[in-house]
């Protein structure tokens, strides 16, 4: 497994003060996959500073291999998250994203990309090139994790999104992502439009209102797992990593579920992982034994 995308430091601001946590959507997906037992390499952009070292130590502690080309920035990127009383997070970014022209990519049977790294120049073009290069030999997943302040006008973001979605086998996005990309479509219509681009599975999450998964086998609605919400940081990333864990384990060609029951089982497992994550502060995805014990 190869994950490509940004890693940064989240500064979490609550009524009771500020705390820093390693974060970034692709970094959280890499962490979640490794904690679920999936051997994972990570290509990102870090600075040789205290924040970059903390991110690297956290990921390496879970078993993620950070590719050496990842140490490419003068300073590690940051995001400031204001946590509201209902646990929702609102972000401001100080972020740079670029990749070296030459990267020694490891062999991988699956590649995950997404978030700011899929949209922000100059690194986004490089990400797209890598996906096109690896597509014949690997399955692909994509989570746009739209940040409007960073991805530009929705019409331009949609063009890049659709190019990557057409290369992907699995696309996961939130209802807010879908609204930004397809403002004239209802959520279910947007999921159908994305499926028509070529993915085998499209997962659309609705926060506390569950999720919708669609494939050629049909569509299934997944209820939210009830839990006490501390904050929602990393919930979608945990959903993504758990969904991939199940689909990869099934061993289906291009990750396509055999029927709606298999699709529902994958969505339910992903929802359980997300529920664990929102029950604690910061992006803390579950480990395999922890998830199976629920």
N, C-alpha and C positions, 0 to 999 in steps of 0.2 A: 504494500500500500504506500502510495506517495501522496502527500498533501502539499499543496502549493498555496501560499497566501500570507497575509500580514500577521505579525505578532506585535503586541504592544502592551503598555502598562495601563490598566484601567485605574483611574482614581475615582473611588466610590464616595460620593458625598451624601450623607444622611443628616438628619437633625442632630445626631449625637457626635458628628465629626467626619473626618476624611480618612480613608484607608486606601492603600495601593494594592492591587492584585494583578498578576500577570494575566493577559487576556489577548483578544483578537479572535474573531470568529474561526478562521482556519486553524489557528493554534489550539483553540478549544476543541475543535473536531479531532485534531491529531491526538490531543490528550485523551479525549473520550474513547477513541478507537484503541489506543494503547491500553487504557484501563480495562477495556473489554477483551483484551488478549489478542488484538490484531497487530502484527508486526508493522510498524509505521515509520516511514522516513518523512522529513519535513524540510521543504525549501521555503525560506522566508527572508526577511531583511531586518537585521539587528545591528545595534551599535555595541562597541566594546566598552560598555559602561555598566554601572551597577544594575540598572533596570534590565539591560540585555542579558547580563549574567544570571539574574534571578529568573527570567523567562526560560533560559536554556536549562538551568538547574531543575526547574519544575518539570519541564518536558522530559529531560533525560531521566529524571527520577521515576517516571512512569514507563520508561523504556523507549521513548521516541528518539530516533536518530536524527539529529540536526545536521543537515548537509553543510560542509565547510564554507560553501559559497554564500551562505546565509549571513555571514558577518560582513555586511557591505555598507552600512550606514555610519555617518558620523555620530548620530545620537539615536537612541531607540525611540520609536514613536509612542505617543500617549493618547489616551482618550479620557475625558472627564464625564462621568455618569452621575447625573442628579437623580436620586431615588425618591420617588413620590410616596405618599402615604399608602398607596395600594400596591407598592412593590415594583412598579414599572420604572424603567430606566430611560433617561433622555440624555443624549451624548453630544459632546463637543470634541473635536479632534485636532491634534497636532501631529500629522502623519505624513511620512514620505514613503513611496513605494517604487522600488526599482530592483531589477535583477541584473547580474552580470551577463554579458553577451555569450559567454561560454560557461556551461554548467555540466558537470559530470553526473548525469542523472542515473540513479540506480535502476535496476530491473524492477518493474512493478506490473502487477496484473490489474491494478485499479488505481486511478488518479482522481483525487478530489480537489476542486478549486472553488473559489467563491469570494464573496464579500468585496471589500474595497479593492483588493488586489485584482479583481476581474474587471474593474472599471477605471481605475486611476492611472493615468499616464505618468511616467513612461513604462511602468512595469506591466500594465494590462496587456499591451501588444505582445510582450514576451510570453505572458501566460497563455494567451491564445495560440501563439506559435507552438508552444510546448504541447498543448492539448492536441493540436492537429497532428503533430509528429507522433505522439504516443497512441493516438486513437486506434490505429489498426491493430495494436498489440495489447491494449488494455481497455477495460470498461472505465467509464467516466461518470462522476457525479458533480453536481453544481448547485450551490446555494447562493443566490445573489445578495441576500442580506442587505438590502438597499439602504444606503445612508444618503438621503437627498442632497445634503450639503456638499457631498464629495463626488457624486456620480454624474452631475450635470443635469440638463433638461431631460424629462422623461422620454421624449422622442428619441434622443441620442442614446440614452441608457438602454432603451428597448431594442435598438439595433444590435448593440453588443450582446445584450442578454440573449436575443434570439439566435445569434450566431453560435454562442456557446451552448445554449439549450439544444440546438440542432445536433451538436456533437455529443451530447450527454445521454447516458442511459437512465440516470435518476436525477430529477430536479426537485429540490425542496425549497419552498418559499413561504413567507408569511402572508396573511391577508393584506397587511399594509404594503408589502412588496408588490403584490398583485394589483392593488389599487393604484400604486404609483406607476407601474408599467402599463396597465390596461385600465385607465380611468373610466372607460365607457362600458366595461364588462362587469357583470356580477362575478363573485369569486369562483363559483363553479364553472361559469363560462370561460373565465381566464384559465382555469386548470385544463379544460378541454382544448383550448386554443394552444396551450403549451404542449400538451400531449401530441397534438397534430404536427408539431415541429419535428418529432422523432424520438423523444425519450420513451423508455419502456414503463417508467413509473414517474408520476408527478404527485408530490405530497404538498398539501396546502394547510398550514397551521393557523389556528384562530385563537391562540393564547389560552385563556380560561374556558373557551368554548369548543375545545377539541380540535380535530383535524379531519381532512378529507384526503383520501388517496385514490388516484385513478390510474388505470392501466387498460390494456386491451381486454383484460378479463372482466372489466366493470369498474365500479366505484364503490368505496366503503367509507362510512363515517365512523370516526373513532372518538369515544367520549373522553373527556379529561379525567385523569386519575385524581381523586380528591386528596388534597394535602394542605398543609399550612404554608402559605407563601411568605418567604423572607424577602426575596427579590427575584426578578426574572432574568438576571444576567446569565447568559450562557444556556438558557433553556432550549432555544432552537438548535443550538450546536449539539447539545446532548441528544436531542431528537434525531438529528442528522447522523451522528456517529452510531447510535443504536440501530437506526433503520438500516444503515449500510452493513453493520455487523450481521444482522439477520439475513439480508439479501445475499451477501457474499457467502455466508455459511450454507445457503441453500444450493449454491453451485449451478444456478440456472444460466443458460446462455444469455449474455447481455443483461443479466440480473432481472429478467422478466419473470414475475410470479406465475406459477402454473394455473392458479385460479384465485377467485376473490377471497377464499378462506385463507390462503397463504398471504395475500395482500393484507388482510385484516390482522393476522397474527403479527406481521411485521410492524404495522402501525400501532398496535397495542403495546408491543414491546418498547417501541420508541417513546410512546406517551408515558410509560412507566419510568423510563430513564429521565425524561424531562421533569416529571413530578419530583423525583429525588433531588434534582438539581435546584429547583425553585424552593425547596424546603430548607436550604442553607445559603449562607451569604456567599456571593461571588460565583464564578463559573467553576463549580466543583462537580463534574460528571461522576456517575457511579462506577465502581469497579465491578468486574464480572461476578464475583461471589456475592457482592452486596445486591446486585440487580437480581440474580437468580433466587436469592433468599426471600424476595418479596412475594 
